């Protein structure tokens, strides 16, 4: 049997292509990204749950003419934390964080939802901004008591920053409140660790109604 072999650059590139093909089948996530990032179906389910919670909360608040708050919480310095501890340990920490947050929710209808790589989202209908601030403070205090280690943080433990967006729902569903909460938590993280930032959208909504 005659065997055809490749030599020189042709053979080199064939081996490189083969190695890349094998790498594409691996189940390991890219460096600095958790397991959830490689599972688009799981990610889409999480987004759907948040959307459903917002839809329910928006409808309730619009009917009762009360405010709605969205809290976005995110692990500070997540990329460094993930690199130092690895996926398995970080996922365990995220599970613990979810339990800590859920324990501070006093209403049966309020649930903690995972959001993105290292975050959580709370959709809180009939929740004044002051009460949302107090809830964020309770979560931060509970997290300090738990003291999940993080040697990459100046705090020496895992911390969460929080963004709060408050709105008075009127008319059809407006998902911009989710973006506002996400922007608020990013702004909070730029100020340091375990910070809180509030974005009040109620004035914006009043101006829109007057202009209509």
N, C-alpha and C positions, 0 to 999 in steps of 0.2 A: 504494500500500500504506500502510495506517495503521500508524504505529509508536507503541507504548505506551511512554512514558518514566516514570521515577520521579523524584520531586523531594523536597526537604526531607529530613526524618529517615529516611523510608522508603528513599530512594536511598542515604543515608549508610550505613545498616545493611546494605544489600545489598552495598555495596562492601567493608565490613568483613568480612562473612561470606565473600565471595569471596576476600579476601586470606588469611583464616585457612585456608580450604580449600586454597589453594595452598601455604601454609606447612606444612600437615600432610603434603604429599607430598614435602617435601624430605628429602634423605638426610643432612643434617647432624645430629649428635647435639646434645642440649641442652647449654647452656653448662656446662662443668665435668664432662662425662661423656664417656667414651671410646666408640669405635665399638662395642665389645662390648656396651654397655648397650642399643643399639638393635637388637640381633640376638638375640631370645629363643631361637631355635633353637640358636645357638652357645653361649649361656649355659647352656642345659639340657644340652648335650653335655658341657660342662666339669663341671657338677655330677654328671652321671652317671659320668664317669670317676673323680672323687674318691670317689663312693659305691662303685664297683666296686673301687677300690684298697683302701678301708677294709674292704670285705667279705672280700677275699682275705687281707689282713693279719690281720684279726680271727680268721678261721678258723685260719690258721697258728699264731698265738700261743696260741689256746685249746687246740689240739692238743698243743703243746709246752710249755705252761705257762710262757710267757715274756712279757715286757712289750712293749707297743707304744707308740710315740711318734708324735704328730702335730705337725708344725711348721707354723705359719701365719706367713708373712712378708708384710709390707705396706710399700709405699713411704710414707715419712714426708712429710707435707704435700702429699699428692697433688693436692688441689684447686688449690692455688696453683701447683704445678708444671705441671699441665695448662693452667691459664689463661695461664701465662707462655710456654710452649713450643708448645702446640697438639697436636692429636691425632696427626698423623703422627710428629712427633719423639718424643712420649711412647711411642707404640707401638713405635718402634725401640728406645727405652731399655728397655722391658719385655721385648722379645726378647733384648736383651743381658743383662738381669738373669737371665732364664731360663737362658741359656747359662752364666753365671757360677755360678749355683746348681748346675746339672747337673754342672758340672766338678768340684764338691766331693763328689759322690756316688760312693763307691768300690765300691758293690755294684751289680751289673748289674740287680738287681730293683728298685732304688730309682729313682723318676722324679719329676721336678718337674712339677707341674700348676698351670695358671693358676687363680686363684680370685678371683671378683668383678672389680671395676674395676682394682685396682692391687695384687693380691696373688698369692701362690703358696702351694700346700699340698704338704707332703711327708708321706706315710703310711709310717712306718718300722717294720715288724715286727721283733721280736727286737732292739730297740734300747734299751739302758738309758738312763736320764735323763741320766747323766753324759756318755755318748757323744753324745747329742742336743745337749747344751750345747756340746760341743767342735765339733760340726758347725756349729752356729750361729756360733760364733766364727770358724771357717775361712771361712764364707761372708762374714761382715762384713769380714774381713781382705782377702779377694779383691776385694770391692767397693771397699774403700778404695784398693787398688792400681789398679783400673780407673779410678777417678776420673771417673765420668760427671757432667758439670757440672750444677749446679742453683743458679742465682743467687738463687732464692727461699729457699734453705736457709741457716741459720747455718753449716752445715758446708761450704757452697760446692759440694757435690756431692750426688748422689742417695744416700740412706741407706735401709736397711730395718730396721724393728723386727721382733722375732720373739717369737711366743708358742709355748710348748711345753706340750703336754698329754700326760701319761703315764698308762697304764692297764694293768691286768692282765686281758686279755679272758677272760671266762667266760660260758658259755651263749650266748644269742642275741645278735645284733649290736646294739650300743648306739651310736647316732650322736652321743650327747651329747659324746663326746670331740672331735668336730669343733667343736662350739659352744664347748667349753672352750678349745680352741686359739685360736679367733677372739676370745674374751673376753680371753684372756691377751695377745694382740698389741695389742688396744685399750688395755689397762691399761699395757702397756709404752710405748706412744706417749704416753700422758698424762704419763709421767715424763720425756720428752725424745726425743732423736734416737738411732737405732741402739741401742735398749734391748732387753733380754731379760727375759721374765717366764715363769716355770714354774708350771704348775698340775698338781699331783700328785693323781690321782683314785684311787690305789690304796687309800688309807685309807678312802675312801668305799665302795669296793666290798667291803672286808673287813667293814665295819659292816653292809652290806646282807645279806651272806651269814650273818652271825651272827644277824641279826634274823629270817631266814627260817625 
